[in-house]
């Protein structure tokens, strides 16, 4: 019988999530967080170990998209 692989124990392209107590994907899923907010969270979690300032800029961009789509020009 083939052993089942837990995808939460695998990371493709780096190891920047390996030392976290919970994978961002699991946190985002368990808390029913949407795509845009989830991507912002992911960028914030990994910035020190992967993309640095660029990941913070990406998080800002995801949040700006979320504000625009949720609130339009009301802000």
N, C-alpha and C positions, 0 to 999 in steps of 0.2 A: 504494500500500500504506500502511495506517495505521501510524504510528509507535507502538511500545509504550511506555507510560508506566511508569516504575519507582515503585511506591507508596512505596518507602523514601525517595524524594526529595520527597515531598509531605507537608505537614502541614496538617491541617484544624484551625482554631481556635488560632492563635498561632504563635510561632516559637521556643518554649523548647527545642526539640531541634536547631535548625539548626546550632549551633556545636559539637555533640558529635561525637566521632570515630566513634561507632557509635550507632545508634538503640537505645533501650532494648528495643523490640520485637525487633530482630534479635539483640541480646545474649541476651535471655530465651529466644528460640526456639532459637538455636544451642547454648545450654547446657541445654536441656530442663528449664527451670525451670517449676514449676507456676503456676497462676493466682494464688493468694494471694501467694506469694513474689514473683511477677512484678509484681503491682500494688504491693507494698511498694517494690520496686526502682524502679519508675516514679515513685512519689511522691518518693522520696529524690533521684532524679536531677533532677527538675524544680523542687523547692521554692524555690530561690533566684530562679528566673526566672518562676515562675507563682503558686503559691498560698501561699508563705511558711509560716508556722506551721501553717496549716490542712493543708497537704500533709504536714508532718511528723506531725501528729495522725492523718491518714489512714494513713500508713505504719505507725504504731503500731497502729492498729486492724486493718489487714490482718495484721500479725504476731500480734496477740492472737487473731484468728480462726484463723490457722494453728496456733498452739499449742493452742487448744481442740480443733480438729478432729483434729490429729495425736496429741495426748496426753490429751485429755479432762480428767478431774479428777485425773489422776495427779501434777500439778505442785503 
